[in-house]
Amino acid sequence: MTATGTFTPAPGTAPLPRMIVAQTVLETRLLLRNGEQLLLTVIIPALLLWLFSAVRIVDTGEGERVAFLAPGVLALAVLATAFTGQAIATGFERRYGVLKRLGASPLPRWALMTAKTGSVLAIEALQVVLLVVIALALGWSPHGNPLVVAVLLVLGTASFSGLGLLMAGTLRAEATLAAANLVFVLLLLTGGVLVPLDTFPEGVRPVLEALPITALAEGLRDVLRDGAGTPWPELGVLAVWAVLGLAAAARFFRWE
Amino acid sequence: MQTDAAVEVVGLVKRYGSKTAVDGLDLSVATGTVTAVLGPNGAGKTTTIETCEGYRRPDGGTVRVLGLDPVTQGAALRPRIGVMLQSGGVYPGVRAEEMLRHTARLYAHPVDVDLLADRLGLGSCGRTPYRRLSGGQQQRLSLAMALVGRPELLFLDEPTAGLDPQARQATWELVRELRADGATVVLTTHQMDEAEQLADDVAIVDRGRVIARGSPEALCEGGAENTLRFTGRPGLDLLALCKALPADAVAVEMTPGSYRIEGKVDPQMLATVASWCAQHGVLPDRIAVERRTLEDVFLELTGRELRG
């Protein structure tokens, strides 16, 4: 065998920004290609928004139903992508050795996590555009400061990501799949997304209000429906969940 | 540690709970060579390789790869090595070509992706999602991912497991080309012929230690005996033949007219047999010297019983 020079060693790392962009683009593309993920992140929230606005399934209190539902469904979209979708995808990446193999590549772990966050935010941007368009078509007229809305969405993303990664990095992939879906359904029903909190007995309300989904849905509702300034209590709840979730994920996440 | 070796493992110990997977293993790999790590299942091959790759922290001993500590200096080491895991490592929904292209983007001077895909016969399945590739295609993609970054040193964990003969040959060709181009390759395998064909150096590992070491030729020569076979007229007087041969040689008539001599087969012995045959007016037909294969050596060293 004579040398051809094709494989002459020339090792070297690509520039970090190029690696992060490439990883973000790949992970986003894989999520958009995955039917189950799209069902969860796009179709279910859009369908619920349209169905519950068009038909009086639950009593949403005074005012237009869409004014109550749009903020709740935006919170649900964040839950679906940052928590359920990310937990399932990452759980299976761990199970199939993707995280392990990437660990032997020049891509640092923090850069991989940055890329994952980037792809979650990209999907969320698509969800927000789609849901806002549907809500506007249903007669929604939002209020409040868009910047506060953005802060709520980002903090919600941080808290759900921490919890999703904690689950993906500690449980078996199948257990993550089941648990992440179960949590999604439970929070959808009890977290002030479609059903107003005052429907529930007074005794359990403080518990429900401490959930990150409730804080996000109610915070968004305060701003978008009621035109409130900055919903500090809800931001506080989300910040606590974000710190706890991300710290626990960093501490307990197992790459293999 | 200043060294010319690409890999220098000294006294490596790795335990999983109460089980000792690697038990004082030494391995030195010279730069620019192909080294095959041979051993039965559970011998500690993968644990050793994965410690070199930085996945496992040694419980004892030292590991230096390209002069670096894989655990504490992993960031400097990773761009310089290519890794092929025994299985997995790829997103189930990703397309073959997409994954290879993506891996190439993580390196500064990658190999041309189209050329590589072509060489490994991945051109036709470039659009197929990983989970729908055949086992052999998955293996080849994984190999391509290991060498796309032009590493100095490659760790290939069972690179040809599950490949058909054509794909196996293509992989062997690629490994030879890597060596010719100056890369160092460490591979694990169960297949003796693979080690014989490819390796400059073989390390036979059993129960967490290296129990034999050397070139395939050297390993096959040493120790036990070789065999000389020939056919001729039935019923030759073997007792007389044995008297002419060295004391430790044994001659038997396997089936009428088919003879086997076991002992140290050297040119002298061959001459003795030929001249004895000439004296007795026998034409030794189909005379053949059989050398020990690496498989014989392996089985002698590691035993023939199946292990659970």
Interface residues (C-beta under 8 A of the other chain):
Chain A: M1 T2 A3 T4 G5 T6 F7 T8 P9 A10 P11 G12 T13 A14 R18 M19 A22 Q23 L26 R29 L30 R33 N34 F92 E93 Y96 G97 V98 K100 R101 G103 A104 S105 P106 L107 P108 E256
Chain B: E53 G54 Y55 A75 R78 P79 R80 I81 V83 L85 S87 G88 G89 V90 Y91 P92 G93 V94 E98 H102 T103 R105 L106 Y107 A108 H109 V111 L115 M145 L147 G149 R150 P151 E152 E173 R176 E177 L178 R179 A180 D181 G182 A183
